[in-house]
C-alpha cells in the first residue's frame, strides 16, 4: 500500500469512529481564536458572495459561514460525517466529494473557499498539492482561500505517548475519573501509536507523523510557516495573512517561524492568473 492510500485508510477509519463522532458533534463554534480572526478578516471581503466549505465534516462550520452568505456549498469525502451534517443542518447544499478532485464544481466561481480544522493535512503531500490546486481552480479571480495546517514547529508535533496518561491532582475524585478515562483509551491508543510509527516521514520543510488526536488515530502532514509560504507562492497565489491558533493577532510578514499549534493561511487568487 502506497503512502497516499495508507493515510486515506488510517484517517478514514478515524473519521468513522465513535470518538470522531463525539468530537465533531460536541465542539461548537470556532476551533480556536486564530480561526475566528481569519474568518472575520475574510468576512468583509466576501459577504453575500458564493462560498465553498471543503471538508465540512459534521457541520461545525456551517453556521459560521452561512452567516456570511446564503450562497453556500459544502463538500466532504466521509459518508458518515455527511450523514451527520445532513441531520444537523438540513437543507444546505451538501455533496460527497474528494477535495483532490472537485471537477464537478465550476472553475472561477467561489469568492471564498475554506478548508478548516487542518483537514488538508490528512492526505499525503502530493494529495495536499492537488487539493490546493483544486481550491485555486474553483476560486474566482480576486477571491480568497483559507486553510489551516499543523505546525511542525509547534507543540503538537510528535506529541509523546505519555500525553495520554492522567494529569495528577490531589482531588481523588478528579484523579479517579482521569485514570478511568486513560484506561478506556489505552488499548486503542497503544495499538495506533505502534502501528502508525511505520508511516512517519521527514522531509525538507514538512513531516508526516502520528497526531495524538482520536487516540493517536490519525497520521497527518506537519508543515512550517516558511515552507507553506513558498508553497502558496509556487501555486501562483498571493499570501494575504497568517494567523496562529492561540490568539487573534496576525503573524508578521517577516516572521521566519511560529510556535503556534497550527496556522491559518489566507491567500488570494490573482485577478488575471490562469487557473
C-alpha positions, 0 to 999 in steps of 0.5 A: 500500500502506497503512502497516499492510500495508507493515510486515506485508510488510517484517517478514514477509519478515524473519521468513522469512529465513535470518538470522531463522532463525539468530537465533531458533534460536541465542539461548537463554534470556532476551533480556536481564536486564530480561526475566528480572526481569519474568518472575520478578516475574510468576512468583509471581503466576501459577504453575500458572495458564493462560498465553498466549505471543503471538508465540512465534516459534521457541520461545525462550520456551517453556521459560521459561514452561512452567516456570511452568505446564503450562497453556500456549498459544502463538500466532504469525502466521509459518508458518515460525517455527511450523514451527520451534517445532513441531520444537523443542518438540513437543507444546505447544499451538501455533496460527497466529494474528494477535495483532490478532485472537485471537477464537478464544481465550476472553475472561477466561481467561489469568492471564498473557499475554506478548508478548516480544522487542518483537514488538508493535512490528512492526505499525503503531500502530493494529495495536499498539492492537488487539493490546493490546486483544486481550491485555486481552480474553483476560486474566482479571480480576486477571491480568497482561500483559507486553510489551516495546517499543523505546525511542525514547529509547534507543540503538537508535533510528535506529541509523546505517548505519555500525553495520554496518561492522567494529569495528577491532582490531589482531588481523588475524585478528579484523579479517579475519573482521569485514570478511568478515562486513560484506561478506556483509551489505552488499548486503542491508543497503544495499538495506533501509536505502534502501528502508525510509527511505520508511516512517519516521514521527514522531509525538507520543510514538512513531516508526516507523523502520528497526531495524538488526536482520536487516540493517536488515530490519525497520521497527518502532514506537519508543515512550517510557516516558511515552507507553506509560504513558498508553497502558496507562492509556487501555486501562483497565489498571493499570501494575504495573512497568517494567523496562529491558533492561540490568539487573534493577532496576525503573524508578521510578514517577516516572521521566519517561524511560529510556535503556534499549534497550527496556522491559518493561511489566507491567500488570494487568487490573482485577478488575471492568473490562469487557473 
